[in-house]
Amino acid sequence: MSVITSPGAPTPAVAAARERSAELEHLVARNPAGYRVLTGDRPTGALHLGHLLGTVANRVRLQNLGVEVFLIVADYQVITDRDDAGDLPATVREVLLDYLAAGVDPARSTVFTHSAVPALNQLLLPFLSLVSVAELERNPTVKAEAEASAAQGRRGTSGLLLTYPVHQAADILFCHGNLVPVGADQLPHLEITRTVARRFNQRYAAARPYFAEPDALVTPSLTVLGDDGVKMSKSRGNALELRASEDQTAAYFKRARTDADRTITYEPERRPEIANLLRIGAHFSGTSPEALADEVGPAGAGRLKALVTEAVVEGLRPLRARRRELASAGPRYVADVLARGNARANEIADRTLDDVRGLMGMRY
Ligand code: TRP
């Protein structure tokens, strides 16, 4: 889940994770086969530009480097903070179309859903015994999410919201994922996963550690703001969906917030909305935000928006064409990709759960 984080100086934990991530990038480039990535998304809607530039493109990059990638469509996470999960089959299909269109290759990457992999979910039970309620209640991301959900007038924090970081430990550890590309807001969860792995080993596999403690990969990525100037997210309704048409894309940037200064300059702290447009435009036209600002200069926000629209429309053209092609191929193709992913995830999860039961003395 992504919470809305305010920009500013990174905390020491985030700074440390970034440093470690830079090291990891070298290690991964040298030995991609030594890593298995597990990450994913909550299927709350079709993916948007923030997903692509924040995480999805990075996963495709890792896949193309030769790292084995597991992508979880975390359907049980949808109900952590809402009663109505919406039309899940339709949403899951949209997310899959976005993955595939963005370059996720089902021959190399495994896409699966929580609910189709019972053994993964069963790992939650022993894992829950390894953490205290106080540890769960301290998790800053869960706290922020609980507050956000209370602010929307919902009754108290659900047990599933409080424990979903442990569920994520199961998501990661069932397949022995050792590299987790995440945003900074997910770092506290990764700490819980590391704690679960460590305590499991101490308690049940002291002689020969069974779970490796995974690393977070916090790759420099773009935090994309929505048209209201706040971090792009489905739930705020400020997102540009990847599947949007060219007209919708143009309309989206037309209504994007700017500021009162005429001349375009790249000043991320003082002019976040303009900086956001410059970063998006620069990303898709292969230039830097500074250079793009110089190019537009006195022509102002209208000109900037026109350039950004053009760059995004051009940049997303292949993805959108592929998406349309996949969508019109009928429901079978995407359903088959998911069925194969689920089968593979089940095979691995069954093996891990069997190992875990053996180590815990529960194989009868
Ligand atoms: N909570 C993550 C998000 O919304 C999705 C997710 C579920 C995940 N399980 C995970 C991410 C395991 C990393 C590892 O973005």
Residues whose N, C-alpha, C, O or C-beta is under 5 A from the ligand:
A	BS01	LIG	M1 S2 L38 T39 G40 D41 R42 A74 Q168 D171
